[in-house]
Amino acid sequence: MAERGDPGTGTTRWGWAEGVGSEPRLFRAARRSWFRVEWEGLEHVPREGGALLVSNHAGMMPVDGGIIKYGIEEKLGRPVFSLAHHGFWRVPFVGRLMNQIGSVVGHPDNAHRLLAEEKAFVVVFPEGEKGPVKPKSERYRLQRFGRGGFVETAIRAAVPIVPITLMGTEDTTPVVGTLSLGAQHYPVTLNSLLFGPILGAIAHFPAKIRARVLPPVHLDGVAGRAPTSRSFLMDTAEKIRGDMQAALDEMLDARKSIWSG
C-alpha cells in the first residue's frame, strides 16, 4: 500500500520518485543565465542534520522551489525536497514531473519522515496558495503563515527553521488579477495574457532573482513538549514572517532595477 500522501505508484515509501534525477538542463540554464540567481547568507544553512527551509511563495509554476532546491544542492551538496500542494498531482503530467524533481505531497507525515529519519532539507511555503493569488496591491507583502503548522513540524522533528527570502520571483510572472472558479482561486498573470494560458505558465520574464538566508530559528527548548499551544505556534510563525518581511523590504529598497537587481 502506498504511504499516506503518495500521489501514485513508482515512488519510494518516502513519497518521492525512485532515482530522483539531477536538475533539468533547461531549468539550470534559466536559473544561471535567465534569472541570474544570487545567494547571500548561505553560512546560516546547517552543514549536517535536517532543517526546515521556509520561504515566500509566488507564481503558478514552482520556480521558487526549484531556485531554492537546486541552488542549495549546487552550492552545499545537500539534497533538498519540497512540499507542494496536492493540486499539482491532479494536473496531467505535472504530478509525475513533481516526483521526478523531488517534490512531495504536502503532508505532515511526509515532512517528518524526511526531516527526522532522512535528516534532509525540506522547503515549505507557509503562505500556501495565498502567496500566488494575492492581489497586485499586495506585491511582496507576505501573507499570513497559516496556523503555525510548519513550526509544529520543526518541533516534532527537532530541527531548526531556516528562513529564506526570495526577491524577483514575483516579477517573473507579475499578477494582474485573480480568477475565481468555485472555491478555487487562480492568479491571472501578465504572461498568460501575452502568451496564452499554457505558454504563459512557463514563459517567465527575466527578472533578477536574489535569495537571502536568514539566521536559523532553533526550537530545541520546546522540542518534544506535548502539547505545544496553538498560540505559541502562531506567535512563532508570525515572528518568522515579520523577520522575513523586514529582510525582503530591505532587499527591495536596495534594488536598482527589476532586471539587473
N, C-alpha and C positions, 0 to 999 in steps of 0.2 A: 504494500500500500504506500502511496506517495505520502511524504511528510506534509504536515499541515502547512499551507501556503505555497506548496509546489504547484505551479500552473500547468504541468503536464509531464509527459514521460521524457526520458533522455537526460534527466538531471540527477545529480547526486542526492543523497539523503539530506544534504545541507541546503538544497534549493537552487544551486547554480549548475550550469552545463558541465558535463564531463569534458575535461580537456579545454577549459576556458582559454581562448587564444590570446594572442598579443593584440596590441592596438591596431585597428584597421588603418591601412596606409593612407586612405583619403582623410580620415579624421586627424591622423598625425600631421599631415601636410597642412590641414586647416588650422590646427592648434598652433603650429610653429610659424606658418607664413601668412595665414589669413587673419587670425585673431591675435597673433604675436604675443602669446600669454607670457606674462612676467610674474614671478613669485617674490614675496618677501616674508620674513618671519618663519622660514622652514625650520629654524632651530627649535621652535616650540613643538614640533611633531615628535612624539616618542620614538626612540630607535628600537624599542622592544616592547612586547606585550600588546594587547588590544587597545583600541581607542575609538571613541565615537566622534566622528567628524561632523560638525554641524555647519550648514551654510544657507545663504539666502537663495531663493529659487526664482527662475524666470524662464519663459519660453515654452513653446508647445513640445518641442523635442528636447530630450535630456542632454543638451550640450553642456550645461553646468556640471552635471555628474561626470561626464567624460573629461572635462577640463581638470577636475579635482583628481579623479581616479588615475588617469594616465600621467598627469603632471607629477603626482607624488610617487607613482611607481617608477617613473623615469628618473627622478632626482634622488629618491631614497631607496629604491629597490625593494619596497614592501608592497604586497598586494592590497588593493582597496576594492571593497564590494559596496554596492549602493542599494539602498532600499527604495523601491519605486512603487507608485500607485498601481493597484491591481488592474486598473482600467487599461494599462498598456498591453496586458496579455489578452485583452478582448479584441485588439486590432490585428487583422490578418498579417502575418509575417513579423509584426513588431515584437510580439512576445518571444518568438524564437531568437530574434536579434538581441533582445534584452538579456536572455540567458547566456548567449554567446559572449557578451561583453562583461559578464559578471554581475548583472543586476539580479536582485532577489525581490520577490513579492514582500511588500512592507508589512510584515507580521512580527510581533514582539518575540515569538519563539525563534524565528529565523535570525533576528538580530542577536539574541542571546547566544545561540549556538556559535555564530561567527565570532562574537566578541570574547566569550568566556572559554569556549572549547578550542576554537581555531586560533585565538589570540590575534585576530585580524583587525584591520581597519574597516570600519563601516561608515559610509557617509549618508546622512539623512538631511532632509529639508523640512524643518518643523512647520513652515508656513503651509505646506501641502499645496492643494490646488489654489489656495487664496493668493499665493505669490504670482503665478502666471496670469490669473484672471482679474487682478486688481485694476481699477480704472487708471487712465492716463495721469490723472491728478495725483496719484499715489506712487508715481515712479520713484524707485529707490527708497521707498518707505517700507520697512519690514513689517509684515502683517503679524497678527497675533500668533504666538508659538503654541497654539492648542492648549491642552491642559497639563502640559509638562510630561507627556509620556516618554519623551526621549531622555529626560532626566532620570525617570524611574528605570528605564532600560540601562543607563550607565551605572546607576547604583546597584541594580541587581547583578550586573556582570562585573562590578568592582573595577571599572575602567574610567579613565579621565575623559572629559568632554573637551574637544579641541575646536573652537570656533574658527571658521574661515569665511571671510567676506570677499565677494566677487564684485568687481566693478567692470561694466562694459557688457555684461550678458544681456541686460535689458535693452541695450542699443542694437544688438544683433537682430532682434525681432521686436521692434517697438510696437506696443499695443495701442490701437486707436479706438477700440471699443470692445464690447462683450456681447456674445450671442448666447441667449438662454434657451435651452431646449428641455422643457420639463424642469426637473431638479438639477440638471447638469448645466454648467456654465463653461463657455469656451472663449478664449481670447481671440479677437479679430486683430490681426497684425497688419502692418503696412506691407509686409512681404506677401501675405496672402492676397491682398488687394492688387498688388502689382503683378504677381506671378501666378495667381490661382491658388486654390486650397492645398493641392498636392505638392507642387513645386515650391510654393511659398513656405511650406513647413520645413523644408531642408535648405532653401536658399537664404542664407543668413548674410546680413550686411557685415563688412569687415571692420567692426568696431574693435578698438584695442581693449584687451581684457587684462585686468590686473587682479591678482589674488593675494590677500594678506592673511597670514595665520596669526591668530591672537594667542596669548598665553593660555595653557590648558587649565581647565577647571577641575580640581581634584575633589572628589566627594568621599574620600576614604573614611572620614569621620562618621558618615551615615551608612556606609556600605554594610549590608546585612541587617540593618534595622528594619523591623517589620511590625506594624505597617508604617510607611512613611506618609505623613499627612499630605493631602492633595494641595493644601495651601503652600506647604514648603516646596513641592514640586513646581507649582505655578510661579511662585516668587523667584525660584532659582532660574526657571526658564525666562522669565521677564528680565531678570538681571543680565542674563546672557544676551538676550535680544537687544537690550539697551546698549551693552558694550559693543555689539556688532554694528548697531545703527550709528553710534558715535564714530567708530572706525570708518564706516562707509561714508559718512558725511565728510570726514577729514580727507578721504581719498578723492571725493568729488570736488571738494574745494581746491585741491591741488592739481586737478586735471585741467590741462590746457585745451584739449580737443578730444572729441569722441573718437576720432580716427587715429590720432597719434598718442593719446594718453596724456 
